[in-house]
Amino acid sequence: MEQQKGKFGNWLRNSITAKLLVIGILALVLLIPLSFVKDIIYERSLRQSQ
């Protein structure tokens, strides 16, 4: 069992696919605060025009 964990950990460190998957997930997670900031900018521009 311990040897299988070592193989998985080694694969995770060396795998380009795993790294790309993690980068993709992080990019998607960071889009959430970006949309909040865009909403605040839009709201403030509406208030300024009023």
PQR file of N, CA, C, O and H, with PARSE charges and radii, in Angstrom:
ATOM      1  N   MET A   1       0.828  -1.197   0.000 -0.4000 1.5000
ATOM      2  CA  MET A   1       0.000   0.000   0.000 -0.0000 2.0000
ATOM      3  C   MET A   1       0.870   1.258   0.000  0.5500 1.7000
ATOM      4  O   MET A   1       0.598   2.219  -0.719 -0.5500 1.4000
ATOM      5  N   GLU A   2       1.915   1.231   0.816 -0.4000 1.5000
ATOM      6  CA  GLU A   2       2.806   2.383   0.907 -0.0000 2.0000
ATOM      7  C   GLU A   2       3.522   2.635  -0.412  0.5500 1.7000
ATOM      8  O   GLU A   2       3.803   3.780  -0.768 -0.5500 1.4000
ATOM      9  H   GLU A   2       2.136   0.450   1.400  0.4000 1.0000
ATOM     10  N   GLN A   3       3.814   1.568  -1.127 -0.4000 1.5000
ATOM     11  CA  GLN A   3       4.500   1.708  -2.409 -0.0000 2.0000
ATOM     12  C   GLN A   3       3.567   2.347  -3.449  0.5500 1.7000
ATOM     13  O   GLN A   3       4.021   3.102  -4.308 -0.5500 1.4000
ATOM     14  H   GLN A   3       3.586   0.638  -0.839  0.4000 1.0000
ATOM     15  N   GLN A   4       2.273   2.044  -3.370 -0.4000 1.5000
ATOM     16  CA  GLN A   4       1.322   2.645  -4.295 -0.0000 2.0000
ATOM     17  C   GLN A   4       1.204   4.149  -4.046  0.5500 1.7000
ATOM     18  O   GLN A   4       1.099   4.924  -4.997 -0.5500 1.4000
ATOM     19  H   GLN A   4       1.904   1.430  -2.671  0.4000 1.0000
ATOM     20  N   LYS A   5       1.221   4.567  -2.788 -0.4000 1.5000
ATOM     21  CA  LYS A   5       1.179   5.996  -2.477 -0.0000 2.0000
ATOM     22  C   LYS A   5       2.409   6.690  -3.032  0.5500 1.7000
ATOM     23  O   LYS A   5       2.318   7.810  -3.535 -0.5500 1.4000
ATOM     24  H   LYS A   5       1.307   3.938  -2.016  0.4000 1.0000
ATOM     25  N   GLY A   6       3.545   6.044  -2.946 -0.4000 1.5000
ATOM     26  CA  GLY A   6       4.777   6.603  -3.487 -0.0000 2.0000
ATOM     27  C   GLY A   6       4.704   6.752  -4.987  0.5500 1.7000
ATOM     28  O   GLY A   6       5.167   7.753  -5.534 -0.5500 1.4000
ATOM     29  H   GLY A   6       3.619   5.134  -2.537  0.4000 1.0000
ATOM     30  N   LYS A   7       4.129   5.773  -5.663 -0.4000 1.5000
ATOM     31  CA  LYS A   7       3.989   5.841  -7.117 -0.0000 2.0000
ATOM     32  C   LYS A   7       3.048   6.972  -7.517  0.5500 1.7000
ATOM     33  O   LYS A   7       3.323   7.712  -8.461 -0.5500 1.4000
ATOM     34  H   LYS A   7       3.752   4.960  -5.218  0.4000 1.0000
ATOM     35  N   PHE A   8       1.930   7.102  -6.791 -0.4000 1.5000
ATOM     36  CA  PHE A   8       0.966   8.156  -7.102 -0.0000 2.0000
ATOM     37  C   PHE A   8       1.571   9.529  -6.852  0.5500 1.7000
ATOM     38  O   PHE A   8       1.392  10.435  -7.665 -0.5500 1.4000
ATOM     39  H   PHE A   8       1.706   6.500  -6.024  0.4000 1.0000
ATOM     40  N   GLY A   9       2.277   9.698  -5.755 -0.4000 1.5000
ATOM     41  CA  GLY A   9       2.915  10.969  -5.441 -0.0000 2.0000
ATOM     42  C   GLY A   9       3.974  11.316  -6.464  0.5500 1.7000
ATOM     43  O   GLY A   9       4.106  12.477  -6.853 -0.5500 1.4000
ATOM     44  H   GLY A   9       2.423   8.961  -5.095  0.4000 1.0000
ATOM     45  N   ASN A  10       4.727  10.331  -6.902 -0.4000 1.5000
ATOM     46  CA  ASN A  10       5.751  10.551  -7.915 -0.0000 2.0000
ATOM     47  C   ASN A  10       5.101  10.934  -9.234  0.5500 1.7000
ATOM     48  O   ASN A  10       5.583  11.829  -9.928 -0.5500 1.4000
ATOM     49  H   ASN A  10       4.620   9.388  -6.586  0.4000 1.0000
ATOM     50  N   TRP A  11       4.001  10.256  -9.586 -0.4000 1.5000
ATOM     51  CA  TRP A  11       3.295  10.571 -10.825 -0.0000 2.0000
ATOM     52  C   TRP A  11       2.730  11.989 -10.770  0.5500 1.7000
ATOM     53  O   TRP A  11       2.776  12.729 -11.753 -0.5500 1.4000
ATOM     54  H   TRP A  11       3.609   9.529  -9.022  0.4000 1.0000
ATOM     55  N   LEU A  12       2.199  12.349  -9.606 -0.4000 1.5000
ATOM     56  CA  LEU A  12       1.605  13.672  -9.443 -0.0000 2.0000
ATOM     57  C   LEU A  12       2.655  14.768  -9.587  0.5500 1.7000
ATOM     58  O   LEU A  12       2.371  15.825 -10.150 -0.5500 1.4000
ATOM     59  H   LEU A  12       2.162  11.748  -8.808  0.4000 1.0000
ATOM     60  N   ARG A  13       3.857  14.530  -9.087 -0.4000 1.5000
ATOM     61  CA  ARG A  13       4.928  15.515  -9.198 -0.0000 2.0000
ATOM     62  C   ARG A  13       5.435  15.644 -10.627  0.5500 1.7000
ATOM     63  O   ARG A  13       5.797  16.740 -11.055 -0.5500 1.4000
ATOM     64  H   ARG A  13       4.087  13.671  -8.629  0.4000 1.0000
ATOM     65  N   ASN A  14       5.467  14.553 -11.365 -0.4000 1.5000
ATOM     66  CA  ASN A  14       6.077  14.548 -12.689 -0.0000 2.0000
ATOM     67  C   ASN A  14       5.085  14.682 -13.834  0.5500 1.7000
ATOM     68  O   ASN A  14       5.499  14.857 -14.980 -0.5500 1.4000
ATOM     69  H   ASN A  14       5.173  13.663 -11.018  0.4000 1.0000
ATOM     70  N   SER A  15       3.803  14.607 -13.561 -0.4000 1.5000
ATOM     71  CA  SER A  15       2.806  14.584 -14.614 -0.0000 2.0000
ATOM     72  C   SER A  15       2.466  15.994 -15.092  0.5500 1.7000
ATOM     73  O   SER A  15       2.097  16.861 -14.299 -0.5500 1.4000
ATOM     74  H   SER A  15       3.466  14.465 -12.630  0.4000 1.0000
ATOM     75  N   ILE A  16       2.593  16.205 -16.377 -0.4000 1.5000
ATOM     76  CA  ILE A  16       2.211  17.486 -16.964 -0.0000 2.0000
ATOM     77  C   ILE A  16       0.693  17.630 -16.942  0.5500 1.7000
ATOM     78  O   ILE A  16       0.177  18.729 -16.736 -0.5500 1.4000
ATOM     79  H   ILE A  16       2.893  15.502 -17.021  0.4000 1.0000
ATOM     80  N   THR A  17      -0.017  16.539 -17.152 -0.4000 1.5000
ATOM     81  CA  THR A  17      -1.478  16.576 -17.137 -0.0000 2.0000
ATOM     82  C   THR A  17      -2.001  17.013 -15.778  0.5500 1.7000
ATOM     83  O   THR A  17      -2.921  17.828 -15.702 -0.5500 1.4000
ATOM     84  H   THR A  17       0.402  15.647 -17.319  0.4000 1.0000
ATOM     85  N   ALA A  18      -1.432  16.487 -14.714 -0.4000 1.5000
ATOM     86  CA  ALA A  18      -1.874  16.856 -13.371 -0.0000 2.0000
ATOM     87  C   ALA A  18      -1.596  18.330 -13.099  0.5500 1.7000
ATOM     88  O   ALA A  18      -2.418  19.017 -12.493 -0.5500 1.4000
ATOM     89  H   ALA A  18      -0.685  15.825 -14.775  0.4000 1.0000
ATOM     90  N   LYS A  19      -0.451  18.814 -13.542 -0.4000 1.5000
ATOM     91  CA  LYS A  19      -0.120  20.226 -13.338 -0.0000 2.0000
ATOM     92  C   LYS A  19      -1.068  21.124 -14.121  0.5500 1.7000
ATOM     93  O   LYS A  19      -1.517  22.149 -13.606 -0.5500 1.4000
ATOM     94  H   LYS A  19       0.217  18.256 -14.035  0.4000 1.0000
ATOM     95  N   LEU A  20      -1.377  20.752 -15.359 -0.4000 1.5000
ATOM     96  CA  LEU A  20      -2.313  21.537 -16.154 -0.0000 2.0000
ATOM     97  C   LEU A  20      -3.702  21.529 -15.541  0.5500 1.7000
ATOM     98  O   LEU A  20      -4.403  22.540 -15.570 -0.5500 1.4000
ATOM     99  H   LEU A  20      -1.012  19.920 -15.777  0.4000 1.0000
ATOM    100  N   LEU A  21      -4.097  20.404 -14.991 -0.4000 1.5000
ATOM    101  CA  LEU A  21      -5.403  20.304 -14.334 -0.0000 2.0000
ATOM    102  C   LEU A  21      -5.469  21.223 -13.121  0.5500 1.7000
ATOM    103  O   LEU A  21      -6.474  21.904 -12.915 -0.5500 1.4000
ATOM    104  H   LEU A  21      -3.528  19.583 -14.967  0.4000 1.0000
ATOM    105  N   VAL A  22      -4.424  21.249 -12.329 -0.4000 1.5000
ATOM    106  CA  VAL A  22      -4.397  22.123 -11.151 -0.0000 2.0000
ATOM    107  C   VAL A  22      -4.417  23.589 -11.582  0.5500 1.7000
ATOM    108  O   VAL A  22      -5.115  24.401 -10.975 -0.5500 1.4000
ATOM    109  H   VAL A  22      -3.608  20.696 -12.496  0.4000 1.0000
ATOM    110  N   ILE A  23      -3.662  23.933 -12.617 -0.4000 1.5000
ATOM    111  CA  ILE A  23      -3.650  25.306 -13.113 -0.0000 2.0000
ATOM    112  C   ILE A  23      -5.030  25.699 -13.629  0.5500 1.7000
ATOM    113  O   ILE A  23      -5.480  26.821 -13.396 -0.5500 1.4000
ATOM    114  H   ILE A  23      -3.094  23.273 -13.110  0.4000 1.0000
ATOM    115  N   GLY A  24      -5.704  24.791 -14.324 -0.4000 1.5000
ATOM    116  CA  GLY A  24      -7.044  25.063 -14.826 -0.0000 2.0000
ATOM    117  C   GLY A  24      -8.042  25.292 -13.703  0.5500 1.7000
ATOM    118  O   GLY A  24      -8.871  26.199 -13.776 -0.5500 1.4000
ATOM    119  H   GLY A  24      -5.338  23.880 -14.512  0.4000 1.0000
ATOM    120  N   ILE A  25      -7.963  24.478 -12.677 -0.4000 1.5000
ATOM    121  CA  ILE A  25      -8.866  24.633 -11.533 -0.0000 2.0000
ATOM    122  C   ILE A  25      -8.609  25.969 -10.830  0.5500 1.7000
ATOM    123  O   ILE A  25      -9.551  26.670 -10.457 -0.5500 1.4000
ATOM    124  H   ILE A  25      -7.290  23.741 -12.618  0.4000 1.0000
ATOM    125  N   LEU A  26      -7.335  26.317 -10.652 -0.4000 1.5000
ATOM    126  CA  LEU A  26      -7.012  27.601 -10.021 -0.0000 2.0000
ATOM    127  C   LEU A  26      -7.503  28.775 -10.859  0.5500 1.7000
ATOM    128  O   LEU A  26      -7.988  29.766 -10.312 -0.5500 1.4000
ATOM    129  H   LEU A  26      -6.571  25.748 -10.955  0.4000 1.0000
ATOM    130  N   ALA A  27      -7.383  28.675 -12.165 -0.4000 1.5000
ATOM    131  CA  ALA A  27      -7.857  29.748 -13.038 -0.0000 2.0000
ATOM    132  C   ALA A  27      -9.367  29.915 -12.903  0.5500 1.7000
ATOM    133  O   ALA A  27      -9.868  31.038 -12.846 -0.5500 1.4000
ATOM    134  H   ALA A  27      -6.989  27.870 -12.610  0.4000 1.0000
ATOM    135  N   LEU A  28     -10.089  28.805 -12.852 -0.4000 1.5000
ATOM    136  CA  LEU A  28     -11.541  28.885 -12.695 -0.0000 2.0000
ATOM    137  C   LEU A  28     -11.932  29.474 -11.343  0.5500 1.7000
ATOM    138  O   LEU A  28     -12.880  30.254 -11.252 -0.5500 1.4000
ATOM    139  H   LEU A  28      -9.682  27.893 -12.898  0.4000 1.0000
ATOM    140  N   VAL A  29     -11.205  29.103 -10.299 -0.4000 1.5000
ATOM    141  CA  VAL A  29     -11.501  29.630  -8.967 -0.0000 2.0000
ATOM    142  C   VAL A  29     -11.224  31.131  -8.916  0.5500 1.7000
ATOM    143  O   VAL A  29     -11.953  31.869  -8.254 -0.5500 1.4000
ATOM    144  H   VAL A  29     -10.435  28.470 -10.373  0.4000 1.0000
ATOM    145  N   LEU A  30     -10.185  31.588  -9.604 -0.4000 1.5000
ATOM    146  CA  LEU A  30      -9.851  33.012  -9.581 -0.0000 2.0000
ATOM    147  C   LEU A  30     -10.792  33.857 -10.434  0.5500 1.7000
ATOM    148  O   LEU A  30     -10.779  35.083 -10.329 -0.5500 1.4000
ATOM    149  H   LEU A  30      -9.593  30.988 -10.142  0.4000 1.0000
ATOM    150  N   LEU A  31     -11.595  33.232 -11.264 -0.4000 1.5000
ATOM    151  CA  LEU A  31     -12.581  33.996 -12.038 -0.0000 2.0000
ATOM    152  C   LEU A  31     -13.717  34.501 -11.157  0.5500 1.7000
ATOM    153  O   LEU A  31     -14.372  35.486 -11.500 -0.5500 1.4000
ATOM    154  H   LEU A  31     -11.605  32.236 -11.350  0.4000 1.0000
ATOM    155  N   ILE A  32     -13.958  33.849 -10.040 -0.4000 1.5000
ATOM    156  CA  ILE A  32     -15.045  34.257  -9.139 -0.0000 2.0000
ATOM    157  C   ILE A  32     -14.768  35.639  -8.545  0.5500 1.7000
ATOM    158  O   ILE A  32     -15.634  36.508  -8.651 -0.5500 1.4000
ATOM    159  H   ILE A  32     -13.426  33.049  -9.761  0.4000 1.0000
ATOM    160  N   PRO A  33     -13.606  35.892  -7.922 -0.5600 1.5000
ATOM    161  CA  PRO A  33     -13.367  37.246  -7.408  0.2800 2.0000
ATOM    162  C   PRO A  33     -13.283  38.285  -8.526  0.5500 1.7000
ATOM    163  O   PRO A  33     -13.632  39.447  -8.315 -0.5500 1.4000
ATOM    164  N   LEU A  34     -12.830  37.883  -9.699 -0.4000 1.5000
ATOM    165  CA  LEU A  34     -12.762  38.810 -10.820 -0.0000 2.0000
ATOM    166  C   LEU A  34     -14.152  39.298 -11.205  0.5500 1.7000
ATOM    167  O   LEU A  34     -14.335  40.474 -11.521 -0.5500 1.4000
ATOM    168  H   LEU A  34     -12.547  36.940  -9.870  0.4000 1.0000
ATOM    169  N   SER A  35     -15.129  38.398 -11.180 -0.4000 1.5000
ATOM    170  CA  SER A  35     -16.496  38.819 -11.502 -0.0000 2.0000
ATOM    171  C   SER A  35     -17.052  39.744 -10.422  0.5500 1.7000
ATOM    172  O   SER A  35     -17.822  40.653 -10.732 -0.5500 1.4000
ATOM    173  H   SER A  35     -14.980  37.443 -10.923  0.4000 1.0000
ATOM    174  N   PHE A  36     -16.675  39.530  -9.160 -0.4000 1.5000
ATOM    175  CA  PHE A  36     -17.109  40.435  -8.094 -0.0000 2.0000
ATOM    176  C   PHE A  36     -16.556  41.837  -8.324  0.5500 1.7000
ATOM    177  O   PHE A  36     -17.276  42.823  -8.166 -0.5500 1.4000
ATOM    178  H   PHE A  36     -16.049  38.792  -8.909  0.4000 1.0000
ATOM    179  N   VAL A  37     -15.291  41.931  -8.694 -0.4000 1.5000
ATOM    180  CA  VAL A  37     -14.667  43.229  -8.928 -0.0000 2.0000
ATOM    181  C   VAL A  37     -15.320  43.923 -10.120  0.5500 1.7000
ATOM    182  O   VAL A  37     -15.562  45.130 -10.082 -0.5500 1.4000
ATOM    183  H   VAL A  37     -14.705  41.131  -8.823  0.4000 1.0000
ATOM    184  N   LYS A  38     -15.603  43.164 -11.176 -0.4000 1.5000
ATOM    185  CA  LYS A  38     -16.265  43.753 -12.345 -0.0000 2.0000
ATOM    186  C   LYS A  38     -17.648  44.282 -11.980  0.5500 1.7000
ATOM    187  O   LYS A  38     -18.050  45.346 -12.451 -0.5500 1.4000
ATOM    188  H   LYS A  38     -15.406  42.184 -11.207  0.4000 1.0000
ATOM    189  N   ASP A  39     -18.374  43.550 -11.148 -0.4000 1.5000
ATOM    190  CA  ASP A  39     -19.696  44.002 -10.712 -0.0000 2.0000
ATOM    191  C   ASP A  39     -19.605  45.299  -9.903  0.5500 1.7000
ATOM    192  O   ASP A  39     -20.432  46.194 -10.074 -0.5500 1.4000
ATOM    193  H   ASP A  39     -18.048  42.685 -10.766  0.4000 1.0000
ATOM    194  N   ILE A  40     -18.607  45.403  -9.028 -0.4000 1.5000
ATOM    195  CA  ILE A  40     -18.435  46.610  -8.226 -0.0000 2.0000
ATOM    196  C   ILE A  40     -18.097  47.796  -9.122  0.5500 1.7000
ATOM    197  O   ILE A  40     -18.618  48.894  -8.928 -0.5500 1.4000
ATOM    198  H   ILE A  40     -17.935  44.676  -8.889  0.4000 1.0000
ATOM    199  N   ILE A  41     -17.221  47.573 -10.105 -0.4000 1.5000
ATOM    200  CA  ILE A  41     -16.863  48.652 -11.030 -0.0000 2.0000
ATOM    201  C   ILE A  41     -18.086  49.109 -11.814  0.5500 1.7000
ATOM    202  O   ILE A  41     -18.292  50.308 -12.002 -0.5500 1.4000
ATOM    203  H   ILE A  41     -16.798  46.681 -10.262  0.4000 1.0000
ATOM    204  N   TYR A  42     -18.892  48.164 -12.271 -0.4000 1.5000
ATOM    205  CA  TYR A  42     -20.098  48.507 -13.022 -0.0000 2.0000
ATOM    206  C   TYR A  42     -21.080  49.292 -12.157  0.5500 1.7000
ATOM    207  O   TYR A  42     -21.656  50.286 -12.601 -0.5500 1.4000
ATOM    208  H   TYR A  42     -18.725  47.190 -12.118  0.4000 1.0000
ATOM    209  N   GLU A  43     -21.264  48.836 -10.921 -0.4000 1.5000
ATOM    210  CA  GLU A  43     -22.194  49.515 -10.017 -0.0000 2.0000
ATOM    211  C   GLU A  43     -21.738  50.931  -9.710  0.5500 1.7000
ATOM    212  O   GLU A  43     -22.556  51.851  -9.679 -0.5500 1.4000
ATOM    213  H   GLU A  43     -20.797  48.029 -10.561  0.4000 1.0000
ATOM    214  N   ARG A  44     -20.450  51.118  -9.486 -0.4000 1.5000
ATOM    215  CA  ARG A  44     -19.934  52.455  -9.167 -0.0000 2.0000
ATOM    216  C   ARG A  44     -20.009  53.378 -10.373  0.5500 1.7000
ATOM    217  O   ARG A  44     -20.237  54.578 -10.219 -0.5500 1.4000
ATOM    218  H   ARG A  44     -19.785  50.371  -9.511  0.4000 1.0000
ATOM    219  N   SER A  45     -19.822  52.840 -11.561 -0.4000 1.5000
ATOM    220  CA  SER A  45     -19.948  53.692 -12.741 -0.0000 2.0000
ATOM    221  C   SER A  45     -21.405  54.126 -12.946  0.5500 1.7000
ATOM    222  O   SER A  45     -21.662  55.243 -13.396 -0.5500 1.4000
ATOM    223  H   SER A  45     -19.637  51.865 -11.686  0.4000 1.0000
ATOM    224  N   LEU A  46     -22.358  53.242 -12.615 -0.4000 1.5000
ATOM    225  CA  LEU A  46     -23.770  53.634 -12.689 -0.0000 2.0000
ATOM    226  C   LEU A  46     -24.090  54.728 -11.675  0.5500 1.7000
ATOM    227  O   LEU A  46     -24.798  55.684 -11.990 -0.5500 1.4000
ATOM    228  H   LEU A  46     -22.150  52.335 -12.249  0.4000 1.0000
ATOM    229  N   ARG A  47     -23.574  54.588 -10.474 -0.4000 1.5000
ATOM    230  CA  ARG A  47     -23.816  55.609  -9.434 -0.0000 2.0000
ATOM    231  C   ARG A  47     -23.196  56.945  -9.816  0.5500 1.7000
ATOM    232  O   ARG A  47     -23.756  58.006  -9.539 -0.5500 1.4000
ATOM    233  H   ARG A  47     -22.998  53.811 -10.218  0.4000 1.0000
ATOM    234  N   GLN A  48     -22.034  56.879 -10.454 -0.4000 1.5000
ATOM    235  CA  GLN A  48     -21.377  58.129 -10.846 -0.0000 2.0000
ATOM    236  C   GLN A  48     -22.164  58.832 -11.945  0.5500 1.7000
ATOM    237  O   GLN A  48     -22.230  60.061 -11.972 -0.5500 1.4000
ATOM    238  H   GLN A  48     -21.579  56.018 -10.679  0.4000 1.0000
ATOM    239  N   SER A  49     -22.756  58.068 -12.844 -0.4000 1.5000
ATOM    240  CA  SER A  49     -23.510  58.676 -13.929 -0.0000 2.0000
ATOM    241  C   SER A  49     -24.853  59.238 -13.452  0.5500 1.7000
ATOM    242  O   SER A  49     -25.450  60.071 -14.134 -0.5500 1.4000
ATOM    243  H   SER A  49     -22.702  57.070 -12.822  0.4000 1.0000
ATOM    244  N   GLN A  50     -25.332  58.789 -12.289 -0.4000 1.5000
ATOM    245  CA  GLN A  50     -26.593  59.316 -11.747 -0.0000 2.0000
ATOM    246  C   GLN A  50     -26.312  60.597 -11.090  0.5500 1.7000
ATOM    247  O   GLN A  50     -27.223  61.231 -10.557 -0.5500 1.4000
ATOM    248  H   GLN A  50     -24.847  58.112 -11.735  0.4000 1.0000
TER
END
